[in-house]
Amino acid sequence: MIFWLTTLAVVATAALVGGWWLRRRRVPARRALAVHAALLTAAVVAGVLAVSGSAAQAADAAGGGSGAGWAALLGAAIAVAGSSIGAAIAVAYTGAAALAAMSERPELFGRAMVIVGLAEGIAIYGLIVAIILIGRA
């Protein structure tokens, strides 16, 4: 499974570098679309092979461990990553708006910090979900 996850990371990096290179060279849109479609197909194939569980089933047959444990850990990682990214975006917008409002009316500091704190709560929800998933692994 580690091989497939590493392959998935390499394909994603190749897609990012390829997109940057295609934009820099001003390649026609059809050719760039074909390159991105090929990289996306490779990423989907690598992801399906990584999640298919053939390595986990082989480890279970040999008595090597739990086959569902990796899925819970992967779900916990996705929950934390997604909620952290969402919280970062929310705090960026609300923080900028709060600073703009406080520059005109400084007495709005308390209200603005409450709104920014509510946006940060999104990350805490993801952390709670991750703790619950890890506890069930």
Secondary structure, 3 states (H helix, E strand, C coil): CHHHHHHHHHHHHHHHHHHHHHHHHCCCHHHHHHHHHHHHHHHHHHHHHHHCCHHHHHHHHCCCCCCCHHHHHHHHHHHHHHHHHHHHHHHHHHHHHHHHHHHHCHHHHHHHHHHHHHHHHHHHHHHHHHHHHHHHC
